[in-house]
Amino acid sequence: MVANSGIHIPTTVASAPDRSAATMVAATETVDHPRPVTGISVVIPVYNEEGNLRELHRQVVTSLEALGLPYEIIIVDDGSRDGTWAVISDLAARDPHVGGLRHRRNFGKARGLATGFAAVHHDLVITMDGDLQDDPAEIARFVEAINQGNDLVSGWKQRRQDPVGKTMPSKLFNATVRNVSGVQLNDFNCGFKAYRVEVTENIRLYGELHRFTPVLANAEGFRIAELPVNHRPRTWGSSKYGWSRLPKGFLDLLTVTFLTQYRQRPMHMLGLPGLIALAVGVLIGLWLTVDKLVFGAAIGGRPLLLLSVLLVLIGAQFFGLGLLGELLAHGANTPVRPSRVPLRDAVGVVADMANDR
C-alpha cells in the first residue's frame, strides 16, 4: 500500500474487471458514519455527439431509475458544430430530469465539467463521456463505493476498447502522473467518475485539468478510490484525443504539481534556488575581491566576475518571484464571486443558469 496524505490506496487489483464490489481499489481509511447518497446528478460534457445522445440518455435513465433515488441529467454542449444541441433540447423537452447547457464556443472538457458542476442540485455527481464507451450500468457500483465513505471514485478502464494511438499515450501519461503526484491510480484519463458534491465545490477546473481531479482532490484531503469499470468500443463518431494531447498533459502536470504542492507556499519552491544562486554569487564575488585586494590580481575581464553578477541577479529575481507568488496566494485565499458561466443557451432542469450568461 502507498500512503498519500493519510489516504491508503492499494496498487494491486484483479487482472480483469470483476463485477463484484470486492475488486474496488479503495481507500482503507475507516469512516465511522459515511453519509448515504440522497440524490444523483449526472454531468455529461459533449462535443459533436448527436448520434450517441439518445441511446446514452436511454441507458442512463434505465440505470438511475433502478436505484430509486432523485436524479437529474445535465448535458453540457461544448460548442458542438453538428446537431448535438437540437438533440439535447428535444431530450429536455421530453424528460423533466434532463437539463442542457450550451457554451458559446468550444472551451474544452474541463470547462464543460466546471459548467456542469455549477448547475448540479444533488449530493452525488457522476461524470461520464458522451460517446457511449462508458457503461451506465456501472453507476450503481459508483454509488455503492461512495456510500462506503469515499469522496471521489475514479473509473479504471482495465480492458480499454480503444486503438493503440489512444492507449499507448494514456499508459505513458498515467505512469508519469503516478510517479510525480504520488496518487497511485491506474487510470487518470477515465472520465467516468463519482464525486461528493463538496469535492466539485473545492476544486477549480480550467484548461485541461479535468484529467487531474483525483490529484486536486487528494491535495484537499478528500478520500479517493478507484473502481474497475466496463469500457465499450465507440460505435458512432470519432475520438477527439490522441498523441497530440500528450505534451499538453505533461505541461498541465507541471501546473498541477505546483498548485497542489506549492500553491500556498510559492516561496518554498522559488526561494531555494534563489538562495543557492545568491549564496554562490556572493561567495564568488568575495573570493574575487580578496584576490584583487590581497594578491593584486586583475579581475575585470575574468568570466567568474560575470558569473558572480549573473548569479546574484538570478537569485534576486527568484526571491522577487517568490514574494510576488506569496502576495498572489494571500489574495487567492479571500472569498471571490465566481466568474460567469460562458453559456449561449440553457434548457430543462438547469434553465435558471441562463441568468448567469
C-alpha positions, 0 to 999 in steps of 0.5 A: 500500500502507498500512503498519500496524505493519510489516504491508503490506496492499494496498487494491486487489483484483479487482472480483469474487471470483476463485477463484484464490489470486492475488486474496488481499489479503495481507500482503507481509511475507516469512516465511522458514519459515511453519509448515504447518497440522497440524490444523483446528478449526472454531468455529461460534457459533449462535443459533436455527439448527436448520434450517441445522445439518445441511446446514452440518455436511454441507458442512463435513465434505465440505470438511475431509475433502478436505484430509486433515488432523485436524479437529474441529467445535465448535458453540457454542449461544448460548442458542438458544430453538428446537431448535438444541441437540437438533440439535447433540447428535444431530450429536455423537452421530453424528460423533466430530469434532463437539463442542457447547457450550451457554451458559446464556443468550444472551451474544452472538457474541463470547462464543460465539467466546471459548467456542469458542476455549477448547475448540479442540485444533488449530493452525488455527481457522476461524470461520464463521456458522451460517446457511449464507451462508458457503461451506465450500468456501472453507476450503481457500483459508483454509488455503492463505493461512495456510500462506503465513505469515499469522496471521489471514485475514479473509473479504471478502464482495465480492458480499454476498447480503444486503438493503440494511438489512444492507449499507448499515450494514456499508459505513458501519461498515467505512469508519469502522473503516478510517479510525480503526484504520488496518487497511485491510480491506474487510470487518470484519463477515465472520465467516468467518475463519482464525486461528493458534491463538496469535492466539485465545490473545492476544486477549480477546473480550467484548461485541461485539468479535468484529467487531474481531479483525483490529484486536486482532490487528494491535495484537499484531503478528500478520500479517493478510490478507484473502481474497475469499470466496463469500457465499450468500443465507440460505435458512432463518431470519432475520438477527439484525443490522441498523441497530440494531447500528450505534451499538453498533459505533461505541461498541465502536470507541471501546473498541477504539481505546483498548485497542489504542492506549492500553491500556498507556499510559492516561496518554498519552491522559488526561494531555494534556488534563489538562495543557492544562486545568491549564496554562490554569487556572493561567495564568488564575488568575495573570493574575487575581491580578496584576490584583487585586494590581497594578491593584486590580481586583475579581475575585470575581464575574468568570466567568474566576475560575470558569473558572480553578477549573473548569479546574484541577479538570478537569485534576486529575481527568484526571491522577487518571484517568490514574494510576488507568488506569496502576495498572489496566494494571500489574495487567492485565499479571500472569498471571490464571486465566481466568474460567469458561466460562458453559456449561449443557451440553457434548457430543462432542469438547469434553465435558471443558469441562463441568468448567469450568461 
